[in-house]
């Protein structure tokens, strides 16, 4: 295991720090805009890039670029929804996403407002659909950013930190413990499981809120609220 990790980490570290930081930021930008987040694993790219961090300066640059990429992608998604929302939804890609997913995103935003924007950054499918959906709603861009900025900050620090911490722990132990590679894998796996459980919890809470709201007011509109 140590030999395999040495090769993988060594390969990533061999990539120019500026290039891998730009690639991570671009991956997050694409993940949160143009609905590419449905297929681009931006979180994986960031974790891989963070395992090659060699100094605090590289860490802060990666965090900054990932935050910028995420906010840029969210803003582009919002703009697409504001200007082209109905046409995007009616397009071939929009139809492939499915009316059910669009409807869930609309109800999520309508019922939960800004909280939906924050939570969606951590939810599969929603993180790609919510910016576009909010753009189609009356919610102003300033309010959208008020909720999405802290979500992007939390996300960027979490994913950049875990890769750096796991790689640093491995490098400290690899010369003394033959199974240090398993420690690295365990740290990453524990984080991903925790993130997965958090996504499930947020998803269930969101579904419960939407269901309760629909039962309380079945005639309420399914989109447009900015509360």
Beta strands, then each sheet from edge to edge (+ up, - down):
end
